Amino acid sequence: MPVTTDIVATYRGPRRVVARLLAMGQREDRLLAFLMGGCVLMFFARLPALSRQAHLQGEDQNMLMGGSLLALVFILPLILYALAWLTHMVMRLFKGQGDSWHARLALFWALLAASPLALLNGLVAGFIGPGGAQQAVGLLWVLLFFWVWISGLIEGYRRA
């Protein structure tokens, strides 16, 4: 299935989608594509807010975009790999039967699956600005991310 179809299906049942991804076999290139796709979409989600900040505060937009690009596309993947490894160690501590690939799949898929709400959050931050609407969309994004991540961990470590 296309990734976009899987993202929509994740909103209805994340464990079914993760089970389908697990059935496709352990391929690190697929996980890296999920991770980098999610990080690039997170960068694009930041652009409206950065544009607003540059306009309102008179800052250089290129500098803001460069810093965001460095943080989200180059540094965040390294942090997420470390977080997936720590998650795997915690799951092993609680007698989980999966390997670190399952932890990476759950985390990277959660990032990619929640990216449409991150894009919406970025639009709200750029066009409306800080306030209740941005907090509501941000909270929805965080809740969806953790729901998909935990569901993916449960499915991955249950099936292993």
N, C-alpha and C positions, 0 to 999 in steps of 0.2 A: 504494500500500500504506500501511497505517497506520504511524505512526512506531514503535510498539512491535514490530510485525512486522519492520520494517527493523532495529531494534536487535538482535533475536534473530538475524536473518539475518547481521548484521555479525559475530557471534561465530563463524559458520561460514566466512564468506568476505567480508572487508571490501571487497575490490576490486570484487566483483560489485555490492555495494550502492552503493558510490560511483559505479560506472559507471551504475547505474540513476538515481541522483540527478543525475549529469551529463546524462543523456539527457532529463531533465525540463526542461532549459533554465536559463539564468542568471537567477535571481530572488533579489534581495537580501532580500526580505521572508521568504523561506523560511530563508535563512541567519540572519537576525536572530531568527527563532523558534527555530531550533536553539540559538543562542547563549544566548538568554534562558531557554529551557527548561532547558538544562544548568546555567546559573548558579543558577537557582531550586532545582533539584534538589540542587546542591552546598550551598546554604544549608540545605535541609531535612536533608541528611546531617549537618550540623554540630550540629543541635539536640540529639540525645541526649548528645553529649559536652559541650555547653555546660550542659545540665541537670545532668549529673554534676559538672562543675566548680563550678557554683553551689552545689550541695548540699554537696559535700565541703569547699569552701574558704570557704563563707559569703558568696559574692559575689552581687551583684544580677543575677539571670538576665535581666531586661529590658535591662540595659546590655550584657551579653554578646551577646544576640541582636541588639540594635541595631547594635553594631559589626560583627558578622558579616554582617548584612544589607547594611550600607554597603559592606563589603569585597567580598562575593561577588556582589551584584546590581548595584551601581553602579560600582565601580572595576574589578573583574575583566574585564567586557566591554571596557573601554577598553584594558586591558593585552593582552587577547587579540587585539584588532584590530591593535595595534602589533606583536605577535608574528607574526601572519599576514602583515603587510607585510614584516617582516624575513625571514620564511621565503621569501616571494616573491622578495625581492632575492637571497637565497642561491641559490634555484633558477634565477634568471636568470643568476647568476654561473656556474653549471654548465650553461649553455645549455638551461635548461628552456624549453619552448614555451608554457606556460600563462600566464594572467594572474593578477592578485591574487585574483580571485574563486575560482579553484581552490584557492589556499592557504587562503582563509577557509573554504571548504567542508570541506576536509580537517581543519582544526583544530576548527571548530565541531561537525562531525559526530563527531569523536573524543571531544570533551567530552560530548556528549549520549549517545553509544553506551556510554561507560564509566560513565555515571552510576549504573546499577544496582549496580555494584561499589562506587562511592563511598557509596551508601546503605547497603550492607552494612558497609562500613568504619565508617560513622558509628554503626551499631547496635552493632558490636563495641566501638567506643570508648566508647559510653555505658553498655552493660550489663556488659562484661567489664573494660574499662579498658586502660591501657597494658600491653603485653606481647607475647609471641610471636604470639598470634592476630591482634592488630591489625596487627603488622608484616607478617605473611603476607598478610592481605587487602589491606593498603596496597600491598605490592609487586605483588600480582596486578593491582590497579587501575592502577598506573603502567605495568606491562608491557602491559596491554590498551590503555591510552590511546596509548602510543607505537606499538604495532603498528597500530592503526587509523589513527593520524595519518600514519605513514610510508606505509602502504598507500594511503591516500587521496591523498597527494602523488604517489606513483608513478603511480597511475591518472589523476589529473587532469592532470599534466604530460605524460604519455605520449599521452593522447588529444587534447590541444590541437594 
